[in-house]
Amino acid sequence: MTVVYDLWFEREYPDREDTELHIGIYPTNADAAEAIARLRDQPGFRDFPDGFNIYPVTLGVTGWQGGFVTEFVPAKKLDATDRPA
């Protein structure tokens, strides 16, 4: 089976929604690494250079074959630390 390399930029924040940017899919890990080298110094990326992740993906493999379960978590109540000063 063919493996491709899926490049993402991901950054977690404690106080807001995380950033997840799909950069592209590359035929080799080296090509994905070259894309990181081209982007690393660009605005946004340079502030968090460790946010790049390369995921190998095998083509033709069906995921989630066991299904999935959605878990609903109640929203937390706002307290004084959640409100602007």
C-alpha positions in Angstrom: 0.0 0.0 0.0 1.1 3.6 -0.7 2.0 5.9 2.2 1.7 9.7 1.9 2.6 12.3 4.5 -0.1 14.6 5.8 1.3 17.9 7.2 -0.6 19.9 9.8 0.1 23.0 11.9 -1.5 22.6 15.4 -1.4 24.9 18.4 -3.2 24.5 21.7 -4.3 27.5 23.7 -5.5 27.5 27.3 -8.1 30.2 26.8 -9.4 29.9 23.3 -10.1 27.4 20.5 -7.1 25.6 19.2 -5.6 26.3 15.8 -5.5 23.4 13.3 -4.4 24.2 9.8 -4.1 21.5 7.1 -1.0 22.4 5.1 -0.9 19.6 2.5 -0.3 16.0 1.6 3.2 15.0 0.3 4.6 11.9 -1.4 7.6 11.7 0.9 8.4 12.7 4.5 11.3 14.7 3.1 8.8 16.8 0.9 6.7 17.5 4.0 9.8 18.5 5.9 10.8 20.9 3.1 7.4 22.5 3.3 8.0 23.1 7.0 11.3 24.7 6.2 9.6 27.1 3.7 6.8 28.0 6.2 8.6 28.1 9.5 9.6 31.8 9.3 6.3 33.0 8.0 3.9 35.1 10.2 1.9 33.0 12.6 4.1 29.9 12.1 7.3 31.6 13.4 5.5 32.3 16.7 5.1 28.6 17.3 7.7 26.7 15.2 7.1 23.4 17.0 3.4 23.3 15.9 4.1 21.4 12.7 3.2 17.7 12.6 3.7 15.1 9.9 1.4 12.1 9.9 2.0 9.1 7.7 -1.2 7.9 6.1 -1.7 4.6 4.2 -3.9 5.0 1.2 -6.7 2.5 0.8 -7.2 1.8 4.5 -10.6 2.4 5.9 -10.6 4.1 9.3 -13.2 4.1 12.1 -14.2 0.5 11.3 -15.5 0.1 14.8 -17.7 3.2 14.6 -17.5 6.0 17.2 -19.2 7.4 20.2 -20.0 11.0 20.9 -19.7 12.1 24.5 -21.5 15.2 25.5 -19.9 17.2 28.4 -22.0 19.9 30.1 -20.6 23.4 29.7 -19.0 24.8 32.7 -20.5 27.8 34.5 -18.7 31.0 34.1 -16.8 32.3 37.1 -14.9 35.5 37.8 -11.8 34.2 36.0 -13.7 33.8 32.8 -14.9 37.4 32.5 -12.9 40.3 31.1 -11.5 42.8 33.6 
